[in-house]
Amino acid sequence: MFASVLVSGLVLGGIYSLVGAGLNLIFGVVKIINFAQGALLMFGAYFSYWIVTWLGIDPYLTLPIVAVGMALLGYLIQTTLINPVLKQERTSQLLITFGISLLIQNGALALWGPDIRFVQSFAGYDTFAFLGIRVGVSAAIAILGAAIIIFLLFVFLNKSKMGTAIRAVSQQSDSALLAGIDVKRVYAIAFAIGSAMVGVASVLMIPIYDIYPLMGEQFGVIAFIVVVLGGLGNVQGAAIAGVFLGVTQNIFAVYVSNQLSVAILFLIFLITLLFRPQGIFIRKMRVS
Amino acid sequence: MKKKLTSGLAILAVFGLAVSAMPQASAATKSIKIGLLFPTTGPMALLGTDQSVGAEMVLKWANSKGGIKGVPIEIFKGDSKSSPAEGATAAQRLIDQNGVQIIIGSYSSGIAAAIAPVAQRNNVILWEVGAVSPTVNSQRYSNFLRTVGVSATYAAADYDFTVNFLAKKLGKPAKSLRIAIANNDGAFATSVGDAVNSLFTKKGLDVVAKEVYPVTSTDLTPTILKLKAAKPDVLFLTPDAADALLFWQTAQQQNFNVDALVGSSGIGGAGFVAKFGAAGVEGVYDVEAPALATMNYDGLDPAVAALTKEWVKAFAASEGHPCAVHCGDGIGGAYTLVTDVLPRAFAYKNTTLTAKGIIASAMRTNIKEGGTPQGFGVKFSNTSKSTPGENERARSVIMQWQSGSLKVVWPAGLASSTPIAPMVTWDKRK
């Protein structure tokens, strides 16, 4: 059973990494705690759901549309709502993303109701087994997608001009400004990329998870733990942190306490904040 | 002297205000103000809305028949937003702003427990049609009246069905059956899971696994793997709506098979069959109050049966899905209130409706089996009992997904179909 538990933890961790990746970029660059991350995940899921419903296509095929749509939404949120409060006190920044979260959640509820919706991909609920370990095909696709997306983000941040600008702003925004970088534009682009990644996560998740207005809440909270554990702006660190949390949660559930398996993640979160607030992997793998 | 005079006037003023704020016992009731307080937003909204709509249909029906002894019902709606704290606030708002005398609620045990003290404090009746945890009224509030059964009725139905049907059908003595119990850690699921565990253990049945998982869990693979390792013959599962779907999906992926799965809540919801299809849910049992859309009406009083059919049809037309368990809870509970308790409550003080009158009337309720839309009778336990205000005649039934429809299969009196066991394995569902 241990192998099955371990693999299920790796799969869950991959999903956590994917959800945390977008938040990590926003958190690391804009330095704003985005409370709307879970709500954006839910919105991306509905976005994909409605495309599937209207066009009758496989949910995976909605990925480019959802990613671009979410990027535009993210850009819009940053330029119209967050940029104006960046110079204000921290509370205003916190409340604005909290407000966005409530707006998206309640908007979804008003528009689409509380019904639980779902989509089926070409993979259905199929599984494959090796050495007695069973993994859902949709879950495997999500993990593969997560690995690709996180790798692409890493390459983008390290090899592209815009990636360099993002890293510069992430490190020292005032100096970046003096160097001629349009910091507010970089913020907007970072938020757009982060939101696009949330959109990708939504598309990869909906063949596994059902869609309803509060579906993003739990993942939004866990994304924070992933980011804090991995270190702000640390792409690989957050990816490892996600996997670590997934494996820990499932092993704890089977061998210690199923009921406390989610609570243990929050305990890890608290311990990290107390003893290593910069994150566990920040020193070795810092990219910013 | 002047100071004393001022103090005296102040006391008089406060006294005067207090007297003017007291309900006017002598004034005739011009309308009955009833608040519907359910979770119509948030994670519980799916089934909470069904319950609210069911209750509202019956109140509107009563108004269409001239109200209660000619007095119309004014309906006010509140939303507990799936949160106990919000529920308590919304209850207070219904009382303060709308002056409701009765609150019909609450779907969730946690929310009901938060509303009950608010109702008691304001001398308002909490007419509970949905919450099943016995701990909701652990304070023994006199203004709490519940039409639906508590978690013990689930356990009793599970036990009866296991011993008198499943054991025989599966060809094993009841005490040789390997029983597993799983539930999330919410108030409702915990109360049902604990009640089943307690009764089965007390009766000497072999409970080989008892799994409690977090309602917020994003992966139920560990739960399924642990249950699979216990090799149960029968699984009793109490989830909510969302985790019911995740559980069954994970069970399929992990090829977890049992001879019988008796679920509740989300297992009996419309989303369950919509997601997995008729073949995907074939043979799964559900223990709850009966789903009105698919129960056998032969055991009902003919007049009640006719009304029930009318409401079931109206519900499906307005909501787009069948009137299942939770809609039935709303209809059944409101039906007892408007047809039995309220008319008699007026007699308590002629034309004036008071909380005391409603309670006194409820204590005289004596509806026999077949006298309510849900089939069971109603008799409230009085204050001498450890749990006052509970419907001693409420019960749960066993239903089963058969050809995409949730049919009542046990007990025979309310059954619209014959139970089928063992359940097909995953490889034969395709």
Interface residues (C-beta under 8 A of the other chain):
Chain A: M1 S4 V5 S8 V11 L12 I15 N106 L109 G113 P114 D115 I116 F118 Y125 T127 R134 V135 G136 A139 I208 Y209 D210 Y212 P213 L214 M215 Q218 F219 I222 G246 Q249 N250 A253 V254 N258 Q259 L260 S261 V262 A263
Chain B: T40 T41 G42 P43 A45 L46 T49 D185 E211 V212 Y213 P214 T216 S217 T218 D219 T221 P222 T223 L225 K226 A229 A241 A242 L245 L246 Q249 Q252 Q253 Q254 N255 G271 A274 K275
